[in-house]
Amino acid sequence: MNLRIHPHIVRLTCSRTGDEVNNNDWSRPIGLSPDGYPITIEYDLETIARLDRGTGTGL
């Protein structure tokens, strides 16, 4: 399965082992590491903090 990963994601890691998870070859349920544990997502927080939040007022 070919998924697009958000550009501000730095890396994906297994929540149990801390090993980096390859995001190019998903042959398991999305969100789980090869060992079956949840994936932790690391974002580029500095870049996200600089983004223009726009003028939206919510729902």
CHARMM internal coordinates of N, CA and C (Angstrom, degrees):
IC EDIT
DIST 1 N 1 CA 1.4477
DIST 1 CA 1 C 1.5252
ANGL 1 N 1 CA 1 C 107.77
DIST 1 C 2 N 1.3116
ANGL 1 CA 1 C 2 N 117.22
DIHE 1 N 1 CA 1 C 2 N 132.84
DIST 2 N 2 CA 1.4512
ANGL 1 C 2 N 2 CA 121.71
DIHE 1 CA 1 C 2 N 2 CA -178.99
DIST 2 CA 2 C 1.5244
ANGL 2 N 2 CA 2 C 108.96
DIHE 1 C 2 N 2 CA 2 C -103.97
DIST 2 C 3 N 1.3229
ANGL 2 CA 2 C 3 N 117.01
DIHE 2 N 2 CA 2 C 3 N 104.21
DIST 3 N 3 CA 1.4614
ANGL 2 C 3 N 3 CA 121.99
DIHE 2 CA 2 C 3 N 3 CA -179.43
DIST 3 CA 3 C 1.5159
ANGL 3 N 3 CA 3 C 110.51
DIHE 2 C 3 N 3 CA 3 C -102.91
DIST 3 C 4 N 1.3104
ANGL 3 CA 3 C 4 N 115.87
DIHE 3 N 3 CA 3 C 4 N 147.85
DIST 4 N 4 CA 1.4605
ANGL 3 C 4 N 4 CA 120.27
DIHE 3 CA 3 C 4 N 4 CA 171.80
DIST 4 CA 4 C 1.5175
ANGL 4 N 4 CA 4 C 107.61
DIHE 3 C 4 N 4 CA 4 C -89.20
DIST 4 C 5 N 1.3070
ANGL 4 CA 4 C 5 N 116.07
DIHE 4 N 4 CA 4 C 5 N 127.36
DIST 5 N 5 CA 1.4565
ANGL 4 C 5 N 5 CA 121.81
DIHE 4 CA 4 C 5 N 5 CA 178.54
DIST 5 CA 5 C 1.5275
ANGL 5 N 5 CA 5 C 108.04
DIHE 4 C 5 N 5 CA 5 C -98.19
DIST 5 C 6 N 1.3184
ANGL 5 CA 5 C 6 N 117.24
DIHE 5 N 5 CA 5 C 6 N 136.20
DIST 6 N 6 CA 1.4599
ANGL 5 C 6 N 6 CA 122.23
DIHE 5 CA 5 C 6 N 6 CA -179.24
DIST 6 CA 6 C 1.5273
ANGL 6 N 6 CA 6 C 109.72
DIHE 5 C 6 N 6 CA 6 C -54.29
DIST 6 C 7 N 1.3415
ANGL 6 CA 6 C 7 N 118.16
DIHE 6 N 6 CA 6 C 7 N 136.52
DIST 7 N 7 CA 1.4646
ANGL 6 C 7 N 7 CA 120.52
DIHE 6 CA 6 C 7 N 7 CA -175.53
DIST 7 CA 7 C 1.5310
ANGL 7 N 7 CA 7 C 114.66
DIHE 6 C 7 N 7 CA 7 C -64.66
DIST 7 C 8 N 1.3167
ANGL 7 CA 7 C 8 N 118.37
DIHE 7 N 7 CA 7 C 8 N -17.26
DIST 8 N 8 CA 1.4653
ANGL 7 C 8 N 8 CA 120.06
DIHE 7 CA 7 C 8 N 8 CA -179.24
DIST 8 CA 8 C 1.5226
ANGL 8 N 8 CA 8 C 112.77
DIHE 7 C 8 N 8 CA 8 C -94.81
DIST 8 C 9 N 1.3227
ANGL 8 CA 8 C 9 N 117.08
DIHE 8 N 8 CA 8 C 9 N 7.63
DIST 9 N 9 CA 1.4630
ANGL 8 C 9 N 9 CA 120.29
DIHE 8 CA 8 C 9 N 9 CA 174.29
DIST 9 CA 9 C 1.5198
ANGL 9 N 9 CA 9 C 107.95
DIHE 8 C 9 N 9 CA 9 C -85.62
DIST 9 C 10 N 1.3333
ANGL 9 CA 9 C 10 N 115.80
DIHE 9 N 9 CA 9 C 10 N 124.88
DIST 10 N 10 CA 1.4599
ANGL 9 C 10 N 10 CA 121.43
DIHE 9 CA 9 C 10 N 10 CA -178.81
DIST 10 CA 10 C 1.5214
ANGL 10 N 10 CA 10 C 110.41
DIHE 9 C 10 N 10 CA 10 C -82.78
DIST 10 C 11 N 1.3305
ANGL 10 CA 10 C 11 N 116.10
DIHE 10 N 10 CA 10 C 11 N -47.27
DIST 11 N 11 CA 1.4587
ANGL 10 C 11 N 11 CA 119.49
DIHE 10 CA 10 C 11 N 11 CA 178.87
DIST 11 CA 11 C 1.5148
ANGL 11 N 11 CA 11 C 110.39
DIHE 10 C 11 N 11 CA 11 C -164.14
DIST 11 C 12 N 1.3284
ANGL 11 CA 11 C 12 N 114.30
DIHE 11 N 11 CA 11 C 12 N 161.99
DIST 12 N 12 CA 1.4568
ANGL 11 C 12 N 12 CA 122.94
DIHE 11 CA 11 C 12 N 12 CA 177.12
DIST 12 CA 12 C 1.5201
ANGL 12 N 12 CA 12 C 107.06
DIHE 11 C 12 N 12 CA 12 C -115.93
DIST 12 C 13 N 1.3372
ANGL 12 CA 12 C 13 N 117.02
DIHE 12 N 12 CA 12 C 13 N 134.32
DIST 13 N 13 CA 1.4620
ANGL 12 C 13 N 13 CA 120.07
DIHE 12 CA 12 C 13 N 13 CA -179.76
DIST 13 CA 13 C 1.5206
ANGL 13 N 13 CA 13 C 110.25
DIHE 12 C 13 N 13 CA 13 C -132.37
DIST 13 C 14 N 1.3289
ANGL 13 CA 13 C 14 N 115.55
DIHE 13 N 13 CA 13 C 14 N 154.46
DIST 14 N 14 CA 1.4608
ANGL 13 C 14 N 14 CA 122.02
DIHE 13 CA 13 C 14 N 14 CA 174.43
DIST 14 CA 14 C 1.5256
ANGL 14 N 14 CA 14 C 107.70
DIHE 13 C 14 N 14 CA 14 C -72.04
DIST 14 C 15 N 1.3197
ANGL 14 CA 14 C 15 N 117.62
DIHE 14 N 14 CA 14 C 15 N 129.76
DIST 15 N 15 CA 1.4672
ANGL 14 C 15 N 15 CA 121.05
DIHE 14 CA 14 C 15 N 15 CA -177.76
DIST 15 CA 15 C 1.5231
ANGL 15 N 15 CA 15 C 112.37
DIHE 14 C 15 N 15 CA 15 C -67.72
DIST 15 C 16 N 1.3099
ANGL 15 CA 15 C 16 N 117.71
DIHE 15 N 15 CA 15 C 16 N -20.94
DIST 16 N 16 CA 1.4686
ANGL 15 C 16 N 16 CA 120.91
DIHE 15 CA 15 C 16 N 16 CA -179.01
DIST 16 CA 16 C 1.5221
ANGL 16 N 16 CA 16 C 112.27
DIHE 15 C 16 N 16 CA 16 C -89.70
DIST 16 C 17 N 1.3317
ANGL 16 CA 16 C 17 N 116.79
DIHE 16 N 16 CA 16 C 17 N -47.67
DIST 17 N 17 CA 1.4630
ANGL 16 C 17 N 17 CA 120.74
DIHE 16 CA 16 C 17 N 17 CA -173.39
DIST 17 CA 17 C 1.5209
ANGL 17 N 17 CA 17 C 113.63
DIHE 16 C 17 N 17 CA 17 C -98.09
DIST 17 C 18 N 1.3323
ANGL 17 CA 17 C 18 N 117.62
DIHE 17 N 17 CA 17 C 18 N -23.23
DIST 18 N 18 CA 1.4570
ANGL 17 C 18 N 18 CA 120.93
DIHE 17 CA 17 C 18 N 18 CA -175.17
DIST 18 CA 18 C 1.5193
ANGL 18 N 18 CA 18 C 113.03
DIHE 17 C 18 N 18 CA 18 C 81.46
DIST 18 C 19 N 1.3378
ANGL 18 CA 18 C 19 N 117.00
DIHE 18 N 18 CA 18 C 19 N 0.52
DIST 19 N 19 CA 1.4638
ANGL 18 C 19 N 19 CA 120.76
DIHE 18 CA 18 C 19 N 19 CA 179.03
DIST 19 CA 19 C 1.5235
ANGL 19 N 19 CA 19 C 110.19
DIHE 18 C 19 N 19 CA 19 C -70.94
DIST 19 C 20 N 1.3294
ANGL 19 CA 19 C 20 N 115.59
DIHE 19 N 19 CA 19 C 20 N 141.75
DIST 20 N 20 CA 1.4546
ANGL 19 C 20 N 20 CA 119.96
DIHE 19 CA 19 C 20 N 20 CA 177.74
DIST 20 CA 20 C 1.5243
ANGL 20 N 20 CA 20 C 109.87
DIHE 19 C 20 N 20 CA 20 C -68.29
DIST 20 C 21 N 1.3303
ANGL 20 CA 20 C 21 N 115.90
DIHE 20 N 20 CA 20 C 21 N 140.39
DIST 21 N 21 CA 1.4569
ANGL 20 C 21 N 21 CA 122.54
DIHE 20 CA 20 C 21 N 21 CA -178.50
DIST 21 CA 21 C 1.5237
ANGL 21 N 21 CA 21 C 108.47
DIHE 20 C 21 N 21 CA 21 C -105.29
DIST 21 C 22 N 1.3201
ANGL 21 CA 21 C 22 N 116.56
DIHE 21 N 21 CA 21 C 22 N 131.86
DIST 22 N 22 CA 1.4563
ANGL 21 C 22 N 22 CA 122.29
DIHE 21 CA 21 C 22 N 22 CA 177.53
DIST 22 CA 22 C 1.5261
ANGL 22 N 22 CA 22 C 108.59
DIHE 21 C 22 N 22 CA 22 C -71.85
DIST 22 C 23 N 1.3191
ANGL 22 CA 22 C 23 N 116.99
DIHE 22 N 22 CA 22 C 23 N 126.01
DIST 23 N 23 CA 1.4636
ANGL 22 C 23 N 23 CA 120.03
DIHE 22 CA 22 C 23 N 23 CA -178.35
DIST 23 CA 23 C 1.5225
ANGL 23 N 23 CA 23 C 112.57
DIHE 22 C 23 N 23 CA 23 C -96.68
DIST 23 C 24 N 1.3247
ANGL 23 CA 23 C 24 N 117.99
DIHE 23 N 23 CA 23 C 24 N 10.18
DIST 24 N 24 CA 1.4620
ANGL 23 C 24 N 24 CA 120.88
DIHE 23 CA 23 C 24 N 24 CA -177.56
DIST 24 CA 24 C 1.5169
ANGL 24 N 24 CA 24 C 113.64
DIHE 23 C 24 N 24 CA 24 C -97.04
DIST 24 C 25 N 1.3113
ANGL 24 CA 24 C 25 N 118.37
DIHE 24 N 24 CA 24 C 25 N -18.24
DIST 25 N 25 CA 1.4639
ANGL 24 C 25 N 25 CA 120.44
DIHE 24 CA 24 C 25 N 25 CA -173.99
DIST 25 CA 25 C 1.5241
ANGL 25 N 25 CA 25 C 109.72
DIHE 24 C 25 N 25 CA 25 C -131.59
DIST 25 C 26 N 1.3233
ANGL 25 CA 25 C 26 N 117.29
DIHE 25 N 25 CA 25 C 26 N 84.66
DIST 26 N 26 CA 1.4606
ANGL 25 C 26 N 26 CA 121.02
DIHE 25 CA 25 C 26 N 26 CA -179.02
DIST 26 CA 26 C 1.5211
ANGL 26 N 26 CA 26 C 109.42
DIHE 25 C 26 N 26 CA 26 C -89.49
DIST 26 C 27 N 1.3264
ANGL 26 CA 26 C 27 N 116.42
DIHE 26 N 26 CA 26 C 27 N 105.37
DIST 27 N 27 CA 1.4638
ANGL 26 C 27 N 27 CA 120.25
DIHE 26 CA 26 C 27 N 27 CA 176.29
DIST 27 CA 27 C 1.5186
ANGL 27 N 27 CA 27 C 109.97
DIHE 26 C 27 N 27 CA 27 C -119.44
DIST 27 C 28 N 1.3089
ANGL 27 CA 27 C 28 N 116.88
DIHE 27 N 27 CA 27 C 28 N 17.62
DIST 28 N 28 CA 1.4660
ANGL 27 C 28 N 28 CA 123.38
DIHE 27 CA 27 C 28 N 28 CA -178.74
DIST 28 CA 28 C 1.5308
ANGL 28 N 28 CA 28 C 106.86
DIHE 27 C 28 N 28 CA 28 C -133.82
DIST 28 C 29 N 1.3117
ANGL 28 CA 28 C 29 N 118.60
DIHE 28 N 28 CA 28 C 29 N 173.08
DIST 29 N 29 CA 1.4715
ANGL 28 C 29 N 29 CA 118.58
DIHE 28 CA 28 C 29 N 29 CA 175.96
DIST 29 CA 29 C 1.5343
ANGL 29 N 29 CA 29 C 110.97
DIHE 28 C 29 N 29 CA 29 C -57.36
DIST 29 C 30 N 1.3149
ANGL 29 CA 29 C 30 N 116.57
DIHE 29 N 29 CA 29 C 30 N 134.97
DIST 30 N 30 CA 1.4587
ANGL 29 C 30 N 30 CA 121.23
DIHE 29 CA 29 C 30 N 30 CA -179.96
DIST 30 CA 30 C 1.5254
ANGL 30 N 30 CA 30 C 109.05
DIHE 29 C 30 N 30 CA 30 C -60.66
DIST 30 C 31 N 1.3287
ANGL 30 CA 30 C 31 N 115.97
DIHE 30 N 30 CA 30 C 31 N 133.00
DIST 31 N 31 CA 1.4531
ANGL 30 C 31 N 31 CA 121.30
DIHE 30 CA 30 C 31 N 31 CA 179.78
DIST 31 CA 31 C 1.5096
ANGL 31 N 31 CA 31 C 113.50
DIHE 30 C 31 N 31 CA 31 C 100.36
DIST 31 C 32 N 1.3406
ANGL 31 CA 31 C 32 N 117.08
DIHE 31 N 31 CA 31 C 32 N -5.53
DIST 32 N 32 CA 1.4588
ANGL 31 C 32 N 32 CA 120.31
DIHE 31 CA 31 C 32 N 32 CA 178.76
DIST 32 CA 32 C 1.5232
ANGL 32 N 32 CA 32 C 110.13
DIHE 31 C 32 N 32 CA 32 C -116.24
DIST 32 C 33 N 1.3292
ANGL 32 CA 32 C 33 N 115.29
DIHE 32 N 32 CA 32 C 33 N 143.23
DIST 33 N 33 CA 1.4599
ANGL 32 C 33 N 33 CA 121.35
DIHE 32 CA 32 C 33 N 33 CA 176.45
DIST 33 CA 33 C 1.5222
ANGL 33 N 33 CA 33 C 109.33
DIHE 32 C 33 N 33 CA 33 C -73.71
DIST 33 C 34 N 1.3339
ANGL 33 CA 33 C 34 N 118.32
DIHE 33 N 33 CA 33 C 34 N 171.34
DIST 34 N 34 CA 1.4655
ANGL 33 C 34 N 34 CA 120.09
DIHE 33 CA 33 C 34 N 34 CA 177.03
DIST 34 CA 34 C 1.5329
ANGL 34 N 34 CA 34 C 112.69
DIHE 33 C 34 N 34 CA 34 C -57.09
DIST 34 C 35 N 1.3445
ANGL 34 CA 34 C 35 N 117.36
DIHE 34 N 34 CA 34 C 35 N -27.38
DIST 35 N 35 CA 1.4657
ANGL 34 C 35 N 35 CA 121.23
DIHE 34 CA 34 C 35 N 35 CA 178.53
DIST 35 CA 35 C 1.5258
ANGL 35 N 35 CA 35 C 112.73
DIHE 34 C 35 N 35 CA 35 C -83.43
DIST 35 C 36 N 1.3452
ANGL 35 CA 35 C 36 N 117.27
DIHE 35 N 35 CA 35 C 36 N -4.75
DIST 36 N 36 CA 1.4591
ANGL 35 C 36 N 36 CA 121.05
DIHE 35 CA 35 C 36 N 36 CA 178.27
DIST 36 CA 36 C 1.5159
ANGL 36 N 36 CA 36 C 114.79
DIHE 35 C 36 N 36 CA 36 C 91.55
DIST 36 C 37 N 1.3431
ANGL 36 CA 36 C 37 N 117.34
DIHE 36 N 36 CA 36 C 37 N 12.66
DIST 37 N 37 CA 1.4646
ANGL 36 C 37 N 37 CA 121.22
DIHE 36 CA 36 C 37 N 37 CA 179.16
DIST 37 CA 37 C 1.5281
ANGL 37 N 37 CA 37 C 109.74
DIHE 36 C 37 N 37 CA 37 C -100.69
DIST 37 C 38 N 1.3383
ANGL 37 CA 37 C 38 N 117.24
DIHE 37 N 37 CA 37 C 38 N 155.62
DIST 38 N 38 CA 1.4635
ANGL 37 C 38 N 38 CA 119.99
DIHE 37 CA 37 C 38 N 38 CA -179.48
DIST 38 CA 38 C 1.5302
ANGL 38 N 38 CA 38 C 111.92
DIHE 37 C 38 N 38 CA 38 C -59.19
DIST 38 C 39 N 1.3203
ANGL 38 CA 38 C 39 N 114.81
DIHE 38 N 38 CA 38 C 39 N 148.39
DIST 39 N 39 CA 1.4609
ANGL 38 C 39 N 39 CA 121.64
DIHE 38 CA 38 C 39 N 39 CA 177.97
DIST 39 CA 39 C 1.5233
ANGL 39 N 39 CA 39 C 108.73
DIHE 38 C 39 N 39 CA 39 C -93.66
DIST 39 C 40 N 1.3293
ANGL 39 CA 39 C 40 N 115.61
DIHE 39 N 39 CA 39 C 40 N 137.13
DIST 40 N 40 CA 1.4560
ANGL 39 C 40 N 40 CA 122.83
DIHE 39 CA 39 C 40 N 40 CA 174.92
DIST 40 CA 40 C 1.5282
ANGL 40 N 40 CA 40 C 107.65
DIHE 39 C 40 N 40 CA 40 C -97.90
DIST 40 C 41 N 1.3266
ANGL 40 CA 40 C 41 N 115.95
DIHE 40 N 40 CA 40 C 41 N 134.65
DIST 41 N 41 CA 1.4611
ANGL 40 C 41 N 41 CA 121.05
DIHE 40 CA 40 C 41 N 41 CA -177.80
DIST 41 CA 41 C 1.5197
ANGL 41 N 41 CA 41 C 109.09
DIHE 40 C 41 N 41 CA 41 C -106.57
DIST 41 C 42 N 1.3434
ANGL 41 CA 41 C 42 N 116.32
DIHE 41 N 41 CA 41 C 42 N 129.07
DIST 42 N 42 CA 1.4617
ANGL 41 C 42 N 42 CA 122.13
DIHE 41 CA 41 C 42 N 42 CA 175.45
DIST 42 CA 42 C 1.5198
ANGL 42 N 42 CA 42 C 108.08
DIHE 41 C 42 N 42 CA 42 C -105.54
DIST 42 C 43 N 1.3267
ANGL 42 CA 42 C 43 N 116.17
DIHE 42 N 42 CA 42 C 43 N 123.87
DIST 43 N 43 CA 1.4593
ANGL 42 C 43 N 43 CA 121.52
DIHE 42 CA 42 C 43 N 43 CA 179.24
DIST 43 CA 43 C 1.5207
ANGL 43 N 43 CA 43 C 110.35
DIHE 42 C 43 N 43 CA 43 C -102.65
DIST 43 C 44 N 1.3370
ANGL 43 CA 43 C 44 N 116.63
DIHE 43 N 43 CA 43 C 44 N 156.65
DIST 44 N 44 CA 1.4597
ANGL 43 C 44 N 44 CA 123.03
DIHE 43 CA 43 C 44 N 44 CA 173.02
DIST 44 CA 44 C 1.5320
ANGL 44 N 44 CA 44 C 106.62
DIHE 43 C 44 N 44 CA 44 C -82.46
DIST 44 C 45 N 1.3202
ANGL 44 CA 44 C 45 N 116.11
DIHE 44 N 44 CA 44 C 45 N 87.31
DIST 45 N 45 CA 1.4665
ANGL 44 C 45 N 45 CA 121.14
DIHE 44 CA 44 C 45 N 45 CA -172.60
DIST 45 CA 45 C 1.5207
ANGL 45 N 45 CA 45 C 113.00
DIHE 44 C 45 N 45 CA 45 C -66.60
DIST 45 C 46 N 1.3293
ANGL 45 CA 45 C 46 N 118.11
DIHE 45 N 45 CA 45 C 46 N -31.89
DIST 46 N 46 CA 1.4665
ANGL 45 C 46 N 46 CA 120.03
DIHE 45 CA 45 C 46 N 46 CA 178.99
DIST 46 CA 46 C 1.5285
ANGL 46 N 46 CA 46 C 110.66
DIHE 45 C 46 N 46 CA 46 C -63.69
DIST 46 C 47 N 1.3135
ANGL 46 CA 46 C 47 N 116.66
DIHE 46 N 46 CA 46 C 47 N -42.69
DIST 47 N 47 CA 1.4627
ANGL 46 C 47 N 47 CA 120.57
DIHE 46 CA 46 C 47 N 47 CA 178.61
DIST 47 CA 47 C 1.5224
ANGL 47 N 47 CA 47 C 110.68
DIHE 46 C 47 N 47 CA 47 C -67.55
DIST 47 C 48 N 1.3084
ANGL 47 CA 47 C 48 N 117.39
DIHE 47 N 47 CA 47 C 48 N -43.23
DIST 48 N 48 CA 1.4620
ANGL 47 C 48 N 48 CA 121.18
DIHE 47 CA 47 C 48 N 48 CA 179.85
DIST 48 CA 48 C 1.5253
ANGL 48 N 48 CA 48 C 110.85
DIHE 47 C 48 N 48 CA 48 C -62.16
DIST 48 C 49 N 1.3245
ANGL 48 CA 48 C 49 N 117.60
DIHE 48 N 48 CA 48 C 49 N -38.46
DIST 49 N 49 CA 1.4659
ANGL 48 C 49 N 49 CA 121.46
DIHE 48 CA 48 C 49 N 49 CA -179.84
DIST 49 CA 49 C 1.5256
ANGL 49 N 49 CA 49 C 111.50
DIHE 48 C 49 N 49 CA 49 C -64.64
DIST 49 C 50 N 1.3299
ANGL 49 CA 49 C 50 N 117.50
DIHE 49 N 49 CA 49 C 50 N -27.73
DIST 50 N 50 CA 1.4680
ANGL 49 C 50 N 50 CA 121.03
DIHE 49 CA 49 C 50 N 50 CA -178.74
DIST 50 CA 50 C 1.5282
ANGL 50 N 50 CA 50 C 112.97
DIHE 49 C 50 N 50 CA 50 C -86.66
DIST 50 C 51 N 1.3127
ANGL 50 CA 50 C 51 N 118.30
DIHE 50 N 50 CA 50 C 51 N -7.68
DIST 51 N 51 CA 1.4613
ANGL 50 C 51 N 51 CA 120.85
DIHE 50 CA 50 C 51 N 51 CA -177.61
DIST 51 CA 51 C 1.5228
ANGL 51 N 51 CA 51 C 111.23
DIHE 50 C 51 N 51 CA 51 C -66.61
DIST 51 C 52 N 1.3219
ANGL 51 CA 51 C 52 N 115.19
DIHE 51 N 51 CA 51 C 52 N 145.48
DIST 52 N 52 CA 1.4572
ANGL 51 C 52 N 52 CA 120.81
DIHE 51 CA 51 C 52 N 52 CA 175.10
DIST 52 CA 52 C 1.5226
ANGL 52 N 52 CA 52 C 107.74
DIHE 51 C 52 N 52 CA 52 C -73.15
DIST 52 C 53 N 1.2950
ANGL 52 CA 52 C 53 N 116.74
DIHE 52 N 52 CA 52 C 53 N 121.47
DIST 53 N 53 CA 1.4646
ANGL 52 C 53 N 53 CA 120.53
DIHE 52 CA 52 C 53 N 53 CA -176.92
DIST 53 CA 53 C 1.5250
ANGL 53 N 53 CA 53 C 112.53
DIHE 52 C 53 N 53 CA 53 C -83.36
DIST 53 C 54 N 1.3012
ANGL 53 CA 53 C 54 N 117.08
DIHE 53 N 53 CA 53 C 54 N -1.67
DIST 54 N 54 CA 1.4612
ANGL 53 C 54 N 54 CA 119.98
DIHE 53 CA 53 C 54 N 54 CA 176.81
DIST 54 CA 54 C 1.5181
ANGL 54 N 54 CA 54 C 112.05
DIHE 53 C 54 N 54 CA 54 C 74.70
DIST 54 C 55 N 1.3171
ANGL 54 CA 54 C 55 N 115.06
DIHE 54 N 54 CA 54 C 55 N -165.91
DIST 55 N 55 CA 1.4591
ANGL 54 C 55 N 55 CA 120.46
DIHE 54 CA 54 C 55 N 55 CA -177.00
DIST 55 CA 55 C 1.5162
ANGL 55 N 55 CA 55 C 111.83
DIHE 54 C 55 N 55 CA 55 C -120.23
DIST 55 C 56 N 1.3120
ANGL 55 CA 55 C 56 N 116.85
DIHE 55 N 55 CA 55 C 56 N 17.70
DIST 56 N 56 CA 1.4625
ANGL 55 C 56 N 56 CA 119.91
DIHE 55 CA 55 C 56 N 56 CA -178.79
DIST 56 CA 56 C 1.5176
ANGL 56 N 56 CA 56 C 112.30
DIHE 55 C 56 N 56 CA 56 C -62.26
DIST 56 C 57 N 1.3245
ANGL 56 CA 56 C 57 N 115.43
DIHE 56 N 56 CA 56 C 57 N 151.12
DIST 57 N 57 CA 1.4622
ANGL 56 C 57 N 57 CA 120.40
DIHE 56 CA 56 C 57 N 57 CA -179.58
DIST 57 CA 57 C 1.5198
ANGL 57 N 57 CA 57 C 111.70
DIHE 56 C 57 N 57 CA 57 C -110.61
DIST 57 C 58 N 1.3165
ANGL 57 CA 57 C 58 N 116.94
DIHE 57 N 57 CA 57 C 58 N 14.38
DIST 58 N 58 CA 1.4652
ANGL 57 C 58 N 58 CA 119.24
DIHE 57 CA 57 C 58 N 58 CA 179.87
DIST 58 CA 58 C 1.5102
ANGL 58 N 58 CA 58 C 111.26
DIHE 57 C 58 N 58 CA 58 C 88.81
DIST 58 C 59 N 1.3195
ANGL 58 CA 58 C 59 N 114.76
DIHE 58 N 58 CA 58 C 59 N -157.35
DIST 59 N 59 CA 1.4637
ANGL 58 C 59 N 59 CA 119.16
DIHE 58 CA 58 C 59 N 59 CA -177.05
DIST 59 CA 59 C 1.4698
ANGL 59 N 59 CA 59 C 110.27
DIHE 58 C 59 N 59 CA 59 C -75.92
END
COOR INIT
IC SEED 1 N 1 CA 1 C
IC BUILD
